Amino acid sequence: MTTTTPLTKKQPTFFHATTSMDGHRSLVKIGKIDENVLAHLASIPGAEVKITYTLEVTVPSGIPDNTLRTVNENAKSLKVDTHGFE
């Protein structure tokens, strides 16, 4: 009699997601993603979580000097990895 060993299914080991959001509702959406997606994955023993936050802001009329200074200072004090204006 021949017996066969069932093949074990290899489980996925990596999850990624990208989303766009309105700047006025971003905290609500981030909170929902955190609660409904990230929390489930982060609770797995050994899970390593990396979150990258990207901002893109366009101001057709130009960004005022006082805002440039404030944003630069705040980004530096918050230790934002990269930031800049064009």
HELIX and SHEET records of a PDB file:
HELIX    1   1 SER A   26  ILE A   33  1                                   8    
HELIX    2   2 ASP A   34  LEU A   38  3                                   5    
HELIX    3   3 ALA A   39  ALA A   42  1                                   4    
HELIX    4   4 ASP A   65  SER A   77  1                                  13    
END                                                                             
